[in-house]
Amino acid sequence: MQFYPNPATKCFYNILKHANLTLDVPVKILTEYPPEEAIPCVSMIDTPSGIMPDKRIYYRYGTLPETHPFYDPDNPDVEYLVEKVLRTTSHGVITLHVHANSKDEKDSLVFQVNRAIDMAFQGNYHQCMNYKDGICSTTDKTCDATTVVNTYSYSEMCPYLDIEDITNPKYRNPYDAFYDAGLRAVEVQLPQSMDELMVTPEVYHSSIMITYLSDHEYVTPTSPAFAFKDKSTTDVF
């Protein structure tokens, strides 16, 4: 059976894994709450906001392959309606829970979590989904952001952000966990302390609530024979 994690869970799990959270002891990243005995750790709860998702249907244009029966060799660049797309935008909330064995541990983890999210916002190469152990998965070579002197160096960004042609030798396709999970309009709230110091043992716990919009598409091929002239988006819900 194939499982489909909530988009924000997938997104922030990847961000925290790329961050390599560090303390004197291993830090676990959990996609469930509560953490039980797995402390220190960061756990998470991904919940819908209670707002009905916005759904729209539109049609996507494209050219036809030479093998298609409607392909016109005299007009190869003519675009037809080739896909029917249902686009859904949902509001969501995820809460990251930081659990530690001391206040210093907790403060360090809260700082590291916020820094990791900021690095993803800034396009830092450490948070690129193609980056692993110094290697770019697009080229299977050393990440260019660590070696090439460029205008993006001060922010540790990929020097080839604008190269979209896959045949270009400088094509790298950098992208972050937000893009990978279809998240946008991400807003991170201030950490809230949830320490319980009157119990034994003491509990050191902070939460970070994050709101977001999640975009997803369900695409169905459509016959070019039924091409429409109207390119406008249609609200259906």
C-alpha positions, 0 to 999 in steps of 0.5 A: 500500500502506498501512503501519502503524507500530509503536504506540510508534514512532508515539507517540514520533515525534509527541511528538518532532515536537511538541517542536521539538527545538532545537540550533544545527543541525537535529535529525532524528527517525528511525524507524529505527536506526542513523542513518548520517550524520544527526547530530544526531538521535534514532532509535528501535527499537520491539521486542516484549518477548517476552511473549505478548499478552493477548487478550479477547473481549467484547460492546459495548452500544448503542442502535439508529438509527431506520432499524434494523428492530429499532428500537422508537420506544416504547423508543428508549433500549433497549441491544442487543449491537451489537458483538463486540470482540477486545481485545489488550494487548501488552507492548513496549519502545522505545529512543530513541537520541540522537546528537550531535556533542558532549557538550553537544549530546547532554546538551541533546537528552537533556534536551529528549527527557525534557522532551517526554515529561514534557509529554505525561504532564502534558497540556501543550498543546504535546503535544496532538495537536490543537495545531499552530502555536498553533491548535486543530484542533477549532475552527480558532482560537487554542488556549484554553490560551494565552489562557483564564485557568483552574484548569489555567493553571499547568500549561498544560493545556486549560481544557475537559478535561471537556467530552465533548459535541460539541455543547457550544461549549466542546468541544475534545477534547484528547488526547495521543500516548499515547492516539492510539497506544493506549499506557499504563503507560509507564515511562521508564528513566534515560538510558544513555551509549554514548559512544565517545571512543577512536575518530575522530571521537568518538561521542556517543550516549545511549539511553533505554529505555521500556517500555509496554503497547499496547491495540488493538481489532478490532471486528465488528458483530453482529446485535441479534437475538442479544443476550446478557444477560451483560455480562462479559468473556470470556478466549479466550487 
